[in-house]
Each structure stands twice: as structure tokens, then as C-alpha cells.
Amino acid sequence: MWVFFMTILTGCNDDPKPKPETVPVEDTVSIHVVDSDELNGYFDSLYDRGHFNGNGLFFHNDSMVVISKGRRVLGDTQELRTTDVFQLASLSKPITALGVLRLVEKGEVALDIPLVRYLFDFPDDRITLRSLLNHTSGMGNYLYVTDSLWNNPDSFMSNDDMYDMLRCEQVPKYHPPFTRFDYCNTNYAVLPVLVERVTGLTFETFMRQEVFDPIGMDSTHYLDPWTRPTDDYPVLGHYPNGDPKRPFYLDGVIGDKSLFSSVEDLFKLYQEIQDPSLWSEDLLSEAMQPSVRSGSGQFYGLGWRIRPMEQDTLIFHNGWWRGFRSYFWMSSSEKKVAIILTNSIRGGYLEQNRIWSLF
């Protein structure tokens, strides 16, 4: 496993461009931090039009480009730093999946055994762990019913609260299990409940011990709005009009979202995926192989979206929640990854094909 020892310093927009440098990682591996007129020009154009505010890390073979453009809070003076953490939104899902696959790796759970084996009060004895991970469980999305079921919008909901609604069959079922792909936050909000029942640890503690600490993802953590609400973070998500988002009662439900991380920490995760020490190569390969068709020319694995390209296959996941957008795109055949975290949703989603062609 590669170990990423570099600290990247944030440059202000009017700072001189950094000179390329070589950063030793291991005796046989070096990462060259370089500049890119193409990437900088593209994101400068988006930033100038108000369509980008965030950090990006782009790595191909042994060359890395890091960008940081904009403000922690729009209209404020504090510029973003590459070490800043952002809400990952649904990019939390593949990381949740990797945590659950640690339990699979250790033989504590199995992908195709009904969930009631581990959650005795789960309301459907046909649904398996695999069907949660690949969104074929048929469960309805809790996000669409909690506004009417949760009677105290000034109080944060937890995963256990959500699970109680599911257990009492207040969250509808959309279709029988295994019959179709239906992207659904409920699947990934159940997984922390499963992990806590099986391990006796909080989900945060489990992920810290089993994934984040071994990889060195020191700044990565789940939101705990009861002790630190979202508006206490240096980097805030924003409405399209530029106003910062306020704390929201669903901030406390994690697994499907509410993971905070930086581009640097996510690159460490990419390094672990490339040379795994926590998962077997066979299990990681299964997670990143098509499990179910998710749309025209696209598939879903166990936590990952998969898109075959002309000469490659893109393994990726995006996210959007509470004024943040996140992107993690990696090649299945090359050492190539793009990690982009934004705290403004102006301008819509970034153009995947265009950016992928720039490095």
C-alpha cells in the first residue's frame, strides 16, 4: 500500500504557480506534483462564471495536479485549503460499502444470507446484504416520507430512528427484492444499524478502526450534529443563490451521506484500492464489477457506479446533499483518478467526459 506523506499548501488565486516537485512515497514510487494549464484553465473558467467553488485532485500514472478555487463560505474572505473537509453526500455510499465489506472479509456477515440473520426485527426476510449494496432491495426511500413522519423538525433524526420507521413498515416498499435496480438512500442508512448490531461498536468507531485509521484518513469522519452542527464547519454548503445551508433534521442519518473528508484523504483511499491491504483483491473486484444494470450503458456494483468507455471502464460515484457536490472517478485499467469536492451547486454537475480528457 502506498503511503501519502505530502502536505499540499493552498495557494491564493493571485499566488505564483507552484513549481513541479517530486514527492517520494516509497523507494520505488514517486508522485510528481505538477501544474496543468488545461485543468486550471477549465476550472478558472467555471469559477469565473460562478459555476465552481471547491478543491480537486487529479492523478494519472505518477503525476498529480491539485487545484483549490474559491471560498470556504461564499462572499467571505477565507479561501479554501486543500486540507479542508467537505460533506461527501452520496460519495459516502461506496465508503460505507467498503466498511461493510470488511465484515464480509472477516466472515462476520455474508452477502447472500437474509438480513434477518443479523437484524432479527428486519421487516422482510428476503432482503440480503447484497441487495442493499446494489440497490435491488425494493425498499422505498425514507427521505420521501420522513417529513410527514418526523414530528420535530428541530430535532435531529438518527439511523435508529429511521430504522424504527422501517421496522414498523412506515417506509413503503416499491417492488419485490431482486427484481430491479432502484437507487435508494434507505439501503445505505440501514447498513450502519447492521454494523452496530454485529460488532457492538458505533458505526463511526467501526469505520475509524477498520478503514480510516489503517489508511491514514485522519480528517475523515461522520457528522455528529448533536455535538457539532453543520454550520460549525469552516466549509459550508450553499443554496444556488449563494446563501449557506442551515442544519437540517436529517443530518444525523449517516451511511448514505454525512461523511466528511478531504481530497487528500480520498486519494489515500484510492491508493489503498489500487494496492489493497484491508480487502482481498477478489472481493474488491467483485464490488467494482457490474452487479445490476442501472441505466443505459451503466451499471452498479457493490457501492460503485460503473460505466464502460471506448477503451476503459470508469468506476465512480457522485454525491449531492445540502449544498455540496462530490465526485470520485477512477479508471479500471490505468492509474488514473479524479477527486473533486465542491460547496456550491451553481452550474449543475460537472462534465465527466470533458474533465476526464484533460489529464
One Martini backbone bead per residue (centre of mass of N, CA, C, O) as a GRO file, in nm:
protein
  359
    1MET     BB    1   0.095   0.037   0.023
    2TRP     BB    2   0.056   0.352  -0.010
    3VAL     BB    3   0.207   0.655   0.123
    4PHE     BB    4   0.089   0.984   0.204
    5PHE     BB    5   0.317   1.256   0.297
    6MET     BB    6   0.182   1.500   0.173
    7THR     BB    7   0.157   1.856   0.198
    8ILE     BB    8  -0.075   2.081   0.070
    9LEU     BB    9  -0.062   2.403  -0.030
   10THR     BB   10  -0.235   2.683  -0.037
   11GLY     BB   11  -0.332   2.890  -0.305
   12CYS     BB   12  -0.380   3.178  -0.413
   13ASN     BB   13  -0.495   3.321  -0.698
   14ASP     BB   14  -0.226   3.533  -0.692
   15ASP     BB   15  -0.030   3.321  -0.692
   16PRO     BB   16   0.222   3.159  -0.782
   17LYS     BB   17   0.309   2.898  -0.946
   18PRO     BB   18   0.396   2.598  -0.879
   19LYS     BB   19   0.652   2.395  -0.874
   20PRO     BB   20   0.758   2.118  -0.968
   21GLU     BB   21   0.751   1.806  -0.783
   22THR     BB   22   0.905   1.547  -0.590
   23VAL     BB   23   0.743   1.278  -0.408
   24PRO     BB   24   0.825   1.054  -0.188
   25VAL     BB   25   0.685   0.729  -0.098
   26GLU     BB   26   0.876   0.518  -0.216
   27ASP     BB   27   1.143   0.377  -0.357
   28THR     BB   28   0.944   0.301  -0.625
   29VAL     BB   29   0.768   0.571  -0.562
   30SER     BB   30   0.644   0.864  -0.738
   31ILE     BB   31   0.514   1.198  -0.700
   32HIS     BB   32   0.419   1.444  -0.932
   33VAL     BB   33   0.382   1.780  -0.886
   34VAL     BB   34   0.177   1.960  -1.104
   35ASP     BB   35   0.086   2.151  -1.370
   36SER     BB   36  -0.228   2.268  -1.545
   37ASP     BB   37  -0.364   2.447  -1.792
   38GLU     BB   38  -0.621   2.288  -1.854
   39LEU     BB   39  -0.742   2.262  -1.571
   40ASN     BB   40  -0.717   2.555  -1.477
   41GLY     BB   41  -0.874   2.681  -1.711
   42TYR     BB   42  -1.140   2.533  -1.668
   43PHE     BB   43  -1.188   2.617  -1.362
   44ASP     BB   44  -1.162   2.919  -1.402
   45SER     BB   45  -1.410   2.946  -1.583
   46LEU     BB   46  -1.613   2.840  -1.376
   47TYR     BB   47  -1.548   3.039  -1.149
   48ASP     BB   48  -1.606   3.307  -1.306
   49ARG     BB   49  -1.925   3.195  -1.342
   50GLY     BB   50  -2.010   3.044  -1.065
   51HIS     BB   51  -1.956   2.699  -1.120
   52PHE     BB   52  -1.711   2.701  -0.901
   53ASN     BB   53  -1.633   2.561  -0.559
   54GLY     BB   54  -1.316   2.410  -0.486
   55ASN     BB   55  -1.166   2.086  -0.492
   56GLY     BB   56  -0.882   1.915  -0.662
   57LEU     BB   57  -0.776   1.577  -0.776
   58PHE     BB   58  -0.520   1.467  -1.017
   59PHE     BB   59  -0.435   1.133  -1.136
   60HIS     BB   60  -0.153   1.012  -1.351
   61ASN     BB   61   0.030   0.777  -1.267
   62ASP     BB   62   0.286   1.015  -1.146
   63SER     BB   63   0.073   1.257  -1.172
   64MET     BB   64  -0.020   1.567  -1.000
   65VAL     BB   65  -0.318   1.766  -0.955
   66VAL     BB   66  -0.393   2.070  -0.769
   67ILE     BB   67  -0.694   2.234  -0.668
   68SER     BB   68  -0.802   2.576  -0.547
   69LYS     BB   69  -1.131   2.734  -0.558
   70GLY     BB   70  -1.224   2.973  -0.337
   71ARG     BB   71  -1.463   2.954  -0.072
   72ARG     BB   72  -1.584   2.850   0.224
   73VAL     BB   73  -1.760   3.117   0.211
   74LEU     BB   74  -1.963   3.284   0.041
   75GLY     BB   75  -1.841   3.621   0.056
   76ASP     BB   76  -1.588   3.561   0.186
   77THR     BB   77  -1.225   3.550   0.264
   78GLN     BB   78  -1.186   3.247   0.296
   79GLU     BB   79  -0.990   3.024   0.164
   80LEU     BB   80  -0.933   2.742   0.038
   81ARG     BB   81  -0.815   2.420   0.137
   82THR     BB   82  -0.688   2.103   0.076
   83THR     BB   83  -0.768   2.011   0.386
   84ASP     BB   84  -1.054   2.040   0.353
   85VAL     BB   85  -1.378   1.957   0.452
   86PHE     BB   86  -1.646   1.768   0.305
   87GLN     BB   87  -1.943   1.685   0.204
   88LEU     BB   88  -2.010   1.376   0.029
   89ALA     BB   89  -2.262   1.245   0.039
   90SER     BB   90  -2.298   0.978  -0.184
   91LEU     BB   91  -1.989   0.915  -0.152
   92SER     BB   92  -2.040   0.749   0.109
   93LYS     BB   93  -2.133   0.472  -0.001
   94PRO     BB   94  -1.867   0.324  -0.093
   95ILE     BB   95  -1.747   0.348   0.197
   96THR     BB   96  -1.958   0.187   0.340
   97ALA     BB   97  -1.916  -0.068   0.173
   98LEU     BB   98  -1.622  -0.115   0.259
   99GLY     BB   99  -1.689  -0.161   0.554
  100VAL     BB  100  -1.874  -0.408   0.514
  101LEU     BB  101  -1.648  -0.577   0.362
  102ARG     BB  102  -1.490  -0.629   0.618
  103LEU     BB  103  -1.697  -0.831   0.735
  104VAL     BB  104  -1.682  -1.024   0.502
  105GLU     BB  105  -1.377  -1.083   0.518
  106LYS     BB  106  -1.419  -1.190   0.834
  107GLY     BB  107  -1.704  -1.361   0.843
  108GLU     BB  108  -1.959  -1.192   0.985
  109VAL     BB  109  -2.076  -1.171   0.695
  110ALA     BB  110  -2.312  -1.216   0.419
  111LEU     BB  111  -2.436  -1.137   0.108
  112ASP     BB  112  -2.675  -1.399   0.079
  113ILE     BB  113  -2.799  -1.350   0.353
  114PRO     BB  114  -3.043  -1.277   0.531
  115LEU     BB  115  -3.080  -1.004   0.737
  116VAL     BB  116  -3.227  -1.151   0.982
  117ARG     BB  117  -2.966  -1.281   1.092
  118TYR     BB  118  -2.879  -0.979   1.214
  119LEU     BB  119  -3.187  -0.857   1.190
  120PHE     BB  120  -3.456  -0.978   1.346
  121ASP     BB  121  -3.654  -0.703   1.284
  122PHE     BB  122  -3.668  -0.724   0.998
  123PRO     BB  123  -3.936  -0.683   0.753
  124ASP     BB  124  -3.756  -0.875   0.540
  125ASP     BB  125  -3.660  -1.218   0.458
  126ARG     BB  126  -3.527  -1.154   0.154
  127ILE     BB  127  -3.322  -0.954   0.226
  128THR     BB  128  -2.994  -0.862   0.143
  129LEU     BB  129  -2.687  -0.729   0.141
  130ARG     BB  130  -2.659  -0.709  -0.164
  131SER     BB  131  -2.934  -0.551  -0.210
  132LEU     BB  132  -2.826  -0.299  -0.072
  133LEU     BB  133  -2.558  -0.243  -0.233
  134ASN     BB  134  -2.731  -0.265  -0.534
  135HIS     BB  135  -3.034  -0.164  -0.524
  136THR     BB  136  -3.254  -0.446  -0.489
  137SER     BB  137  -3.467  -0.441  -0.239
  138GLY     BB  138  -3.736  -0.234  -0.278
  139MET     BB  139  -3.712  -0.003  -0.104
  140GLY     BB  140  -3.797   0.282   0.017
  141ASN     BB  141  -3.755   0.626   0.063
  142TYR     BB  142  -3.721   0.796   0.353
  143LEU     BB  143  -3.705   1.094   0.241
  144TYR     BB  144  -4.025   1.085   0.143
  145VAL     BB  145  -4.155   1.046   0.467
  146THR     BB  146  -4.029   1.213   0.711
  147ASP     BB  147  -4.183   1.481   0.706
  148SER     BB  148  -4.451   1.331   0.817
  149LEU     BB  149  -4.319   1.148   1.061
  150TRP     BB  150  -4.154   1.388   1.169
  151ASN     BB  151  -4.243   1.604   1.446
  152ASN     BB  152  -3.927   1.729   1.484
  153PRO     BB  153  -3.738   1.947   1.295
  154ASP     BB  154  -3.542   2.042   1.553
  155SER     BB  155  -3.466   1.734   1.543
  156PHE     BB  156  -3.253   1.482   1.515
  157MET     BB  157  -3.203   1.212   1.316
  158SER     BB  158  -3.147   0.871   1.324
  159ASN     BB  159  -3.091   0.553   1.232
  160ASP     BB  160  -3.282   0.432   1.446
  161ASP     BB  161  -3.525   0.598   1.367
  162MET     BB  162  -3.543   0.498   1.078
  163TYR     BB  163  -3.563   0.194   1.150
  164ASP     BB  164  -3.831   0.211   1.301
  165MET     BB  165  -3.995   0.288   1.052
  166LEU     BB  166  -3.923   0.034   0.893
  167ARG     BB  167  -4.009  -0.185   1.101
  168CYS     BB  168  -4.315  -0.048   1.102
  169GLU     BB  169  -4.389   0.007   0.797
  170GLN     BB  170  -4.360   0.332   0.704
  171VAL     BB  171  -4.186   0.235   0.472
  172PRO     BB  172  -4.218   0.173   0.163
  173LYS     BB  173  -4.261  -0.055  -0.096
  174TYR     BB  174  -4.187  -0.079  -0.444
  175HIS     BB  175  -4.059  -0.379  -0.471
  176PRO     BB  176  -3.938  -0.663  -0.517
  177PRO     BB  177  -3.678  -0.831  -0.463
  178PHE     BB  178  -3.443  -0.842  -0.740
  179THR     BB  179  -3.607  -0.697  -0.994
  180ARG     BB  180  -3.454  -0.406  -0.949
  181PHE     BB  181  -3.319  -0.100  -0.993
  182ASP     BB  182  -3.313   0.133  -0.693
  183TYR     BB  183  -3.214   0.414  -0.590
  184CYS     BB  184  -3.148   0.410  -0.221
  185ASN     BB  185  -3.090   0.538   0.092
  186THR     BB  186  -3.193   0.314   0.282
  187ASN     BB  187  -2.979   0.098   0.235
  188TYR     BB  188  -2.739   0.285   0.370
  189ALA     BB  189  -2.890   0.339   0.649
  190VAL     BB  190  -2.890   0.036   0.748
  191LEU     BB  191  -2.586  -0.047   0.768
  192PRO     BB  192  -2.511   0.079   1.048
  193VAL     BB  193  -2.703  -0.101   1.206
  194LEU     BB  194  -2.574  -0.365   1.133
  195VAL     BB  195  -2.287  -0.309   1.238
  196GLU     BB  196  -2.369  -0.256   1.535
  197ARG     BB  197  -2.495  -0.536   1.591
  198VAL     BB  198  -2.242  -0.712   1.517
  199THR     BB  199  -2.003  -0.539   1.687
  200GLY     BB  200  -2.087  -0.313   1.922
  201LEU     BB  201  -2.033  -0.060   1.755
  202THR     BB  202  -1.998   0.219   1.634
  203PHE     BB  203  -1.977   0.325   1.321
  204GLU     BB  204  -1.748   0.524   1.359
  205THR     BB  205  -1.556   0.330   1.509
  206PHE     BB  206  -1.541   0.113   1.298
  207MET     BB  207  -1.431   0.291   1.064
  208ARG     BB  208  -1.183   0.387   1.211
  209GLN     BB  209  -1.053   0.100   1.268
  210GLU     BB  210  -1.099  -0.042   0.966
  211VAL     BB  211  -1.022   0.223   0.771
  212PHE     BB  212  -0.909   0.510   0.839
  213ASP     BB  213  -0.655   0.448   1.010
  214PRO     BB  214  -0.504   0.242   0.823
  215ILE     BB  215  -0.494   0.469   0.585
  216GLY     BB  216  -0.485   0.780   0.703
  217MET     BB  217  -0.782   0.919   0.753
  218ASP     BB  218  -0.779   1.176   0.972
  219SER     BB  219  -1.025   1.381   0.857
  220THR     BB  220  -1.230   1.154   0.863
  221HIS     BB  221  -1.595   1.186   0.920
  222TYR     BB  222  -1.885   1.185   1.093
  223LEU     BB  223  -2.161   1.335   1.150
  224ASP     BB  224  -2.244   1.518   1.469
  225PRO     BB  225  -2.504   1.730   1.532
  226TRP     BB  226  -2.516   1.725   1.851
  227THR     BB  227  -2.201   1.851   1.868
  228ARG     BB  228  -2.175   1.937   1.537
  229PRO     BB  229  -2.288   2.139   1.335
  230THR     BB  230  -2.269   2.240   1.009
  231ASP     BB  231  -2.223   2.559   1.088
  232ASP     BB  232  -1.925   2.482   1.232
  233TYR     BB  233  -1.792   2.470   0.971
  234PRO     BB  234  -1.578   2.615   0.752
  235VAL     BB  235  -1.736   2.453   0.534
  236LEU     BB  236  -2.008   2.546   0.328
  237GLY     BB  237  -2.309   2.498   0.206
  238HIS     BB  238  -2.514   2.597  -0.089
  239TYR     BB  239  -2.723   2.768  -0.240
  240PRO     BB  240  -2.776   2.894  -0.553
  241ASN     BB  241  -2.774   3.202  -0.421
  242GLY     BB  242  -2.529   3.160  -0.179
  243ASP     BB  243  -2.653   3.058   0.063
  244PRO     BB  244  -2.627   2.903   0.349
  245LYS     BB  245  -2.675   2.621   0.497
  246ARG     BB  246  -2.864   2.464   0.732
  247PRO     BB  247  -2.950   2.277   0.960
  248PHE     BB  248  -3.077   1.931   0.948
  249TYR     BB  249  -3.268   1.664   1.056
  250LEU     BB  250  -3.096   1.451   0.852
  251ASP     BB  251  -2.788   1.471   0.941
  252GLY     BB  252  -2.786   1.203   1.141
  253VAL     BB  253  -2.794   1.034   0.887
  254ILE     BB  254  -2.590   0.766   0.795
  255GLY     BB  255  -2.406   0.618   0.500
  256ASP     BB  256  -2.558   0.779   0.264
  257LYS     BB  257  -2.411   1.012   0.428
  258SER     BB  258  -2.226   1.241   0.631
  259LEU     BB  259  -1.942   1.245   0.512
  260PHE     BB  260  -1.615   1.369   0.589
  261SER     BB  261  -1.370   1.508   0.354
  262SER     BB  262  -1.075   1.499   0.159
  263VAL     BB  263  -0.874   1.481  -0.111
  264GLU     BB  264  -0.638   1.349   0.039
  265ASP     BB  265  -0.789   1.113   0.173
  266LEU     BB  266  -0.911   0.997  -0.094
  267PHE     BB  267  -0.636   0.922  -0.211
  268LYS     BB  268  -0.570   0.708  -0.002
  269LEU     BB  269  -0.802   0.527  -0.085
  270TYR     BB  270  -0.706   0.480  -0.372
  271GLN     BB  271  -0.439   0.343  -0.296
  272GLU     BB  272  -0.573   0.102  -0.154
  273ILE     BB  273  -0.728  -0.001  -0.402
  274GLN     BB  274  -0.468  -0.054  -0.576
  275ASP     BB  275  -0.325  -0.174  -0.285
  276PRO     BB  276  -0.452  -0.399  -0.097
  277SER     BB  277  -0.494  -0.473   0.276
  278LEU     BB  278  -0.817  -0.497   0.369
  279TRP     BB  279  -0.871  -0.641   0.093
  280SER     BB  280  -0.938  -0.845  -0.134
  281GLU     BB  281  -0.917  -0.854  -0.469
  282ASP     BB  282  -1.178  -1.015  -0.517
  283LEU     BB  283  -1.374  -0.833  -0.356
  284LEU     BB  284  -1.315  -0.569  -0.502
  285SER     BB  285  -1.388  -0.671  -0.782
  286GLU     BB  286  -1.684  -0.733  -0.717
  287ALA     BB  287  -1.762  -0.437  -0.637
  288MET     BB  288  -1.652  -0.338  -0.950
  289GLN     BB  289  -1.874  -0.504  -1.075
  290PRO     BB  290  -2.136  -0.580  -1.245
  291SER     BB  291  -2.467  -0.639  -1.097
  292VAL     BB  292  -2.647  -0.402  -1.227
  293ARG     BB  293  -2.859  -0.230  -1.413
  294SER     BB  294  -2.889   0.148  -1.413
  295GLY     BB  295  -2.876   0.199  -1.729
  296SER     BB  296  -2.766   0.335  -2.007
  297GLY     BB  297  -2.454   0.195  -2.002
  298GLN     BB  298  -2.502   0.118  -1.691
  299PHE     BB  299  -2.379   0.035  -1.357
  300TYR     BB  300  -2.386  -0.167  -1.051
  301GLY     BB  301  -2.241  -0.258  -0.769
  302LEU     BB  302  -2.082  -0.237  -0.446
  303GLY     BB  303  -2.111   0.110  -0.437
  304TRP     BB  304  -2.073   0.132  -0.758
  305ARG     BB  305  -2.026   0.291  -1.047
  306ILE     BB  306  -2.054   0.180  -1.403
  307ARG     BB  307  -1.864   0.279  -1.710
  308PRO     BB  308  -1.828   0.205  -2.017
  309MET     BB  309  -1.572   0.258  -2.246
  310GLU     BB  310  -1.390   0.244  -2.522
  311GLN     BB  311  -1.089   0.192  -2.334
  312ASP     BB  312  -1.269   0.172  -2.068
  313THR     BB  313  -1.353   0.185  -1.710
  314LEU     BB  314  -1.570   0.351  -1.497
  315ILE     BB  315  -1.524   0.420  -1.153
  316PHE     BB  316  -1.798   0.558  -0.951
  317HIS     BB  317  -1.905   0.862  -0.759
  318ASN     BB  318  -2.161   1.072  -0.656
  319GLY     BB  319  -2.280   1.391  -0.497
  320TRP     BB  320  -2.583   1.534  -0.318
  321TRP     BB  321  -2.587   1.771  -0.034
  322ARG     BB  322  -2.643   2.059   0.116
  323GLY     BB  323  -2.452   2.221  -0.112
  324PHE     BB  324  -2.304   1.961  -0.212
  325ARG     BB  325  -2.040   1.825  -0.427
  326SER     BB  326  -1.928   1.499  -0.552
  327TYR     BB  327  -1.619   1.327  -0.684
  328PHE     BB  328  -1.534   0.981  -0.800
  329TRP     BB  329  -1.289   0.889  -1.045
  330MET     BB  330  -1.193   0.569  -1.198
  331SER     BB  331  -0.982   0.354  -1.340
  332SER     BB  332  -0.950   0.007  -1.442
  333SER     BB  333  -0.655   0.033  -1.626
  334GLU     BB  334  -0.549   0.283  -1.473
  335LYS     BB  335  -0.364   0.538  -1.307
  336LYS     BB  336  -0.668   0.703  -1.247
  337VAL     BB  337  -0.791   1.013  -1.087
  338ALA     BB  338  -1.088   1.194  -0.972
  339ILE     BB  339  -1.117   1.458  -0.718
  340ILE     BB  340  -1.422   1.637  -0.624
  341LEU     BB  341  -1.498   1.927  -0.416
  342THR     BB  342  -1.804   2.100  -0.331
  343ASN     BB  343  -1.992   2.418  -0.205
  344SER     BB  344  -2.152   2.436  -0.491
  345ILE     BB  345  -2.451   2.415  -0.721
  346ARG     BB  346  -2.369   2.580  -0.938
  347GLY     BB  347  -2.410   2.462  -1.277
  348GLY     BB  348  -2.411   2.185  -1.188
  349TYR     BB  349  -2.277   1.926  -1.309
  350LEU     BB  350  -2.001   1.797  -1.404
  351GLU     BB  351  -1.800   1.711  -1.681
  352GLN     BB  352  -1.674   1.412  -1.715
  353ASN     BB  353  -1.548   1.382  -2.001
  354ARG     BB  354  -1.395   1.648  -2.010
  355ILE     BB  355  -1.214   1.613  -1.760
  356TRP     BB  356  -1.091   1.332  -1.834
  357SER     BB  357  -0.936   1.466  -2.096
  358LEU     BB  358  -0.722   1.670  -1.923
  359PHE     BB  359  -0.522   1.405  -1.788
   0.00000   0.00000   0.00000
